[in-house]
Amino acid sequence: MTVSEILVPLQERADAAAMMQDYVAEMAQFAPDVRAGQAYPYFDLYWSEPDSRWPFWLMLDDAKAGFAFLRRDEASMQMAEFFVARPYRRCGVGLGAARRLIARFPGPWRITQRESNGPAIAFWHRVLDSFVAYNEVTTATDAVRREQRFTFP
């Protein structure tokens, strides 16, 4: 089994949009302001802002096992959205991909999860513990969020 991360080409944007709907449906159970079927508002920007946004497929051999949408603002890199489809969970796809993507973009980072999404918080702790020293804070913007900040390497 080979896990890899590749940029989502423009011609596969519809495939990414379909998988994004699975992600949005799953997020709806943790976020009252998210409804299954709603559009991800920043989706198209990942193909029109190539210097600040990157859509990646998470591949397991030849299968599209998930995605990672990364963005850079003036202060840090951010793991904007990260999703591993259910059939590919608990086999190392997410952990390895997340660490490789972080290493691919050295410098300051910020990763956030909704406080109500316990599985996501646990996942990011597994990714970051023993990989990089991080500070964790709770923020309240549009929702209460857990946020990890660190610099890699």
Short mmCIF file of the C-alpha atoms (twelve columns), coordinates in Angstrom:
data_MODEL
# 
_entry.id   MODEL 
# 
loop_
_atom_site.group_PDB 
_atom_site.id 
_atom_site.type_symbol 
_atom_site.label_atom_id 
_atom_site.label_alt_id 
_atom_site.label_comp_id 
_atom_site.label_asym_id 
_atom_site.label_seq_id 
_atom_site.Cartn_x 
_atom_site.Cartn_y 
_atom_site.Cartn_z 
_atom_site.pdbx_PDB_model_num 
ATOM 1   C CA . MET A 1   0.000   0.000  0.000   1 
ATOM 2   C CA . THR A 2   1.338   3.402  -1.017  1 
ATOM 3   C CA . VAL A 3   -0.070  6.609  0.427   1 
ATOM 4   C CA . SER A 4   0.629   9.853  -1.425  1 
ATOM 5   C CA . GLU A 5   -0.634  13.391 -1.846  1 
ATOM 6   C CA . ILE A 6   -1.120  14.927 -5.277  1 
ATOM 7   C CA . LEU A 7   -2.581  18.242 -6.347  1 
ATOM 8   C CA . VAL A 8   -6.150  17.955 -7.602  1 
ATOM 9   C CA . PRO A 9   -6.029  18.886 -11.294 1 
ATOM 10  C CA . LEU A 10  -8.681  21.226 -12.640 1 
ATOM 11  C CA . GLN A 11  -10.249 18.414 -14.680 1 
ATOM 12  C CA . GLU A 12  -10.902 16.478 -11.415 1 
ATOM 13  C CA . ARG A 13  -12.572 19.385 -9.649  1 
ATOM 14  C CA . ALA A 14  -16.013 17.747 -9.988  1 
ATOM 15  C CA . ASP A 15  -14.689 14.624 -8.221  1 
ATOM 16  C CA . ALA A 16  -13.351 16.826 -5.424  1 
ATOM 17  C CA . ALA A 17  -16.711 18.631 -5.205  1 
ATOM 18  C CA . ALA A 18  -18.503 15.288 -4.822  1 
ATOM 19  C CA . MET A 19  -16.166 14.198 -2.028  1 
ATOM 20  C CA . MET A 20  -16.527 17.645 -0.440  1 
ATOM 21  C CA . GLN A 21  -20.264 16.950 -0.128  1 
ATOM 22  C CA . ASP A 22  -19.487 13.822 1.905   1 
ATOM 23  C CA . TYR A 23  -17.267 15.972 4.134   1 
ATOM 24  C CA . VAL A 24  -19.924 18.687 4.539   1 
ATOM 25  C CA . ALA A 25  -22.546 16.048 5.415   1 
ATOM 26  C CA . GLU A 26  -20.243 14.644 8.087   1 
ATOM 27  C CA . MET A 27  -19.408 18.110 9.447   1 
ATOM 28  C CA . ALA A 28  -23.132 18.872 9.786   1 
ATOM 29  C CA . GLN A 29  -23.327 16.511 12.770  1 
ATOM 30  C CA . PHE A 30  -20.765 18.640 14.650  1 
ATOM 31  C CA . ALA A 31  -21.731 22.130 13.502  1 
ATOM 32  C CA . PRO A 32  -25.262 23.512 13.708  1 
ATOM 33  C CA . ASP A 33  -24.431 26.169 11.097  1 
ATOM 34  C CA . VAL A 34  -23.431 23.516 8.512   1 
ATOM 35  C CA . ARG A 35  -26.134 21.703 6.558   1 
ATOM 36  C CA . ALA A 36  -25.685 18.621 4.423   1 
ATOM 37  C CA . GLY A 37  -25.824 19.612 0.776   1 
ATOM 38  C CA . GLN A 38  -24.615 23.166 1.246   1 
ATOM 39  C CA . ALA A 39  -21.770 24.395 -0.936  1 
ATOM 40  C CA . TYR A 40  -18.295 24.921 0.480   1 
ATOM 41  C CA . PRO A 41  -17.898 28.686 -0.042  1 
ATOM 42  C CA . TYR A 42  -14.162 28.744 -0.845  1 
ATOM 43  C CA . PHE A 43  -14.077 25.705 -3.116  1 
ATOM 44  C CA . ASP A 44  -13.417 27.437 -6.462  1 
ATOM 45  C CA . LEU A 45  -10.648 29.587 -4.970  1 
ATOM 46  C CA . TYR A 46  -8.430  26.502 -4.698  1 
ATOM 47  C CA . TRP A 47  -8.048  26.522 -8.480  1 
ATOM 48  C CA . SER A 48  -7.940  30.313 -8.968  1 
ATOM 49  C CA . GLU A 49  -5.428  31.288 -6.227  1 
ATOM 50  C CA . PRO A 50  -2.467  28.946 -6.884  1 
ATOM 51  C CA . ASP A 51  -0.034  30.997 -4.784  1 
ATOM 52  C CA . SER A 52  -2.100  30.775 -1.599  1 
ATOM 53  C CA . ARG A 53  -4.398  27.717 -1.856  1 
ATOM 54  C CA . TRP A 54  -3.666  24.079 -2.658  1 
ATOM 55  C CA . PRO A 55  -6.173  21.205 -3.062  1 
ATOM 56  C CA . PHE A 56  -4.613  17.763 -2.584  1 
ATOM 57  C CA . TRP A 57  -5.942  14.285 -3.116  1 
ATOM 58  C CA . LEU A 58  -4.974  11.814 -0.430  1 
ATOM 59  C CA . MET A 59  -4.221  8.704  -2.457  1 
ATOM 60  C CA . LEU A 60  -4.028  5.095  -1.327  1 
ATOM 61  C CA . ASP A 61  -2.400  3.349  -4.261  1 
ATOM 62  C CA . ASP A 62  -4.669  4.496  -7.139  1 
ATOM 63  C CA . ALA A 63  -7.738  5.266  -4.989  1 
ATOM 64  C CA . LYS A 64  -8.791  8.767  -3.971  1 
ATOM 65  C CA . ALA A 65  -9.010  8.165  -0.227  1 
ATOM 66  C CA . GLY A 66  -9.630  11.765 0.816   1 
ATOM 67  C CA . PHE A 67  -8.491  15.339 0.403   1 
ATOM 68  C CA . ALA A 68  -6.616  18.133 2.116   1 
ATOM 69  C CA . PHE A 69  -7.250  21.784 1.304   1 
ATOM 70  C CA . LEU A 70  -4.385  24.009 2.450   1 
ATOM 71  C CA . ARG A 71  -4.157  27.781 2.400   1 
ATOM 72  C CA . ARG A 72  -1.617  30.384 3.319   1 
ATOM 73  C CA . ASP A 73  -2.501  33.782 4.761   1 
ATOM 74  C CA . GLU A 74  -0.119  36.555 5.764   1 
ATOM 75  C CA . ALA A 75  0.765   34.822 9.056   1 
ATOM 76  C CA . SER A 76  0.702   31.053 8.550   1 
ATOM 77  C CA . MET A 77  -0.171  27.931 6.632   1 
ATOM 78  C CA . GLN A 78  -3.551  26.458 7.514   1 
ATOM 79  C CA . MET A 79  -5.053  23.026 7.055   1 
ATOM 80  C CA . ALA A 80  -8.354  24.496 5.924   1 
ATOM 81  C CA . GLU A 81  -10.161 21.194 5.322   1 
ATOM 82  C CA . PHE A 82  -8.984  17.610 5.774   1 
ATOM 83  C CA . PHE A 83  -11.040 14.524 5.044   1 
ATOM 84  C CA . VAL A 84  -10.450 10.795 4.790   1 
ATOM 85  C CA . ALA A 85  -13.372 8.807  3.397   1 
ATOM 86  C CA . ARG A 86  -14.741 6.191  5.807   1 
ATOM 87  C CA . PRO A 87  -13.443 3.090  3.976   1 
ATOM 88  C CA . TYR A 88  -9.877  4.429  4.293   1 
ATOM 89  C CA . ARG A 89  -9.883  5.466  7.940   1 
ATOM 90  C CA . ARG A 90  -7.715  3.766  10.561  1 
ATOM 91  C CA . CYS A 91  -5.170  2.506  8.030   1 
ATOM 92  C CA . GLY A 92  -2.617  5.316  8.199   1 
ATOM 93  C CA . VAL A 93  -3.796  7.384  5.237   1 
ATOM 94  C CA . GLY A 94  -4.628  10.494 7.248   1 
ATOM 95  C CA . LEU A 95  -1.757  10.464 9.726   1 
ATOM 96  C CA . GLY A 96  0.956   10.005 7.115   1 
ATOM 97  C CA . ALA A 97  -0.573  12.432 4.640   1 
ATOM 98  C CA . ALA A 98  -1.066  15.147 7.257   1 
ATOM 99  C CA . ARG A 99  2.548   14.918 8.425   1 
ATOM 100 C CA . ARG A 100 3.932   14.919 4.882   1 
ATOM 101 C CA . LEU A 101 1.821   17.939 3.913   1 
ATOM 102 C CA . ILE A 102 2.970   19.867 6.982   1 
ATOM 103 C CA . ALA A 103 6.600   19.042 6.139   1 
ATOM 104 C CA . ARG A 104 6.040   20.127 2.532   1 
ATOM 105 C CA . PHE A 105 5.235   23.684 3.683   1 
ATOM 106 C CA . PRO A 106 7.787   24.608 6.382   1 
ATOM 107 C CA . GLY A 107 7.140   27.628 8.586   1 
ATOM 108 C CA . PRO A 108 4.337   28.738 10.903  1 
ATOM 109 C CA . TRP A 109 1.132   26.685 10.929  1 
ATOM 110 C CA . ARG A 110 -2.361  26.866 12.362  1 
ATOM 111 C CA . ILE A 111 -4.810  23.948 12.445  1 
ATOM 112 C CA . THR A 112 -8.324  24.327 13.858  1 
ATOM 113 C CA . GLN A 113 -11.184 22.023 14.763  1 
ATOM 114 C CA . ARG A 114 -14.615 22.755 16.122  1 
ATOM 115 C CA . GLU A 115 -14.704 22.066 19.839  1 
ATOM 116 C CA . SER A 116 -17.734 19.826 19.268  1 
ATOM 117 C CA . ASN A 117 -15.761 17.577 16.880  1 
ATOM 118 C CA . GLY A 118 -13.997 15.261 19.316  1 
ATOM 119 C CA . PRO A 119 -12.819 12.797 16.630  1 
ATOM 120 C CA . ALA A 120 -11.050 15.598 14.710  1 
ATOM 121 C CA . ILE A 121 -9.382  16.916 17.863  1 
ATOM 122 C CA . ALA A 122 -8.149  13.417 18.723  1 
ATOM 123 C CA . PHE A 123 -6.887  12.906 15.160  1 
ATOM 124 C CA . TRP A 124 -4.867  16.133 15.136  1 
ATOM 125 C CA . HIS A 125 -3.377  15.301 18.520  1 
ATOM 126 C CA . ARG A 126 -2.219  11.954 17.060  1 
ATOM 127 C CA . VAL A 127 -0.743  13.765 14.049  1 
ATOM 128 C CA . LEU A 128 1.091   16.428 16.038  1 
ATOM 129 C CA . ASP A 129 2.132   14.611 19.246  1 
ATOM 130 C CA . SER A 130 5.729   13.396 18.864  1 
ATOM 131 C CA . PHE A 131 5.913   15.128 15.453  1 
ATOM 132 C CA . VAL A 132 6.143   18.820 16.339  1 
ATOM 133 C CA . ALA A 133 5.886   20.956 19.483  1 
ATOM 134 C CA . TYR A 134 2.660   22.971 19.413  1 
ATOM 135 C CA . ASN A 135 0.628   25.377 21.494  1 
ATOM 136 C CA . GLU A 136 -3.079  24.738 21.782  1 
ATOM 137 C CA . VAL A 137 -5.687  27.382 22.466  1 
ATOM 138 C CA . THR A 138 -9.451  27.608 22.404  1 
ATOM 139 C CA . THR A 139 -10.883 30.413 20.308  1 
ATOM 140 C CA . ALA A 140 -14.392 31.738 19.819  1 
ATOM 141 C CA . THR A 141 -15.049 33.350 16.465  1 
ATOM 142 C CA . ASP A 142 -18.062 32.073 14.567  1 
ATOM 143 C CA . ALA A 143 -17.859 28.872 16.657  1 
ATOM 144 C CA . VAL A 144 -15.822 27.602 19.583  1 
ATOM 145 C CA . ARG A 145 -12.722 26.054 18.104  1 
ATOM 146 C CA . ARG A 146 -9.608  24.221 19.235  1 
ATOM 147 C CA . GLU A 147 -6.505  25.547 17.529  1 
ATOM 148 C CA . GLN A 148 -2.949  24.200 17.360  1 
ATOM 149 C CA . ARG A 149 -0.160  26.614 16.436  1 
ATOM 150 C CA . PHE A 150 3.381   25.577 15.656  1 
ATOM 151 C CA . THR A 151 6.340   26.130 13.374  1 
ATOM 152 C CA . PHE A 152 7.706   23.288 11.280  1 
ATOM 153 C CA . PRO A 153 10.455  22.248 11.405  1 
# 
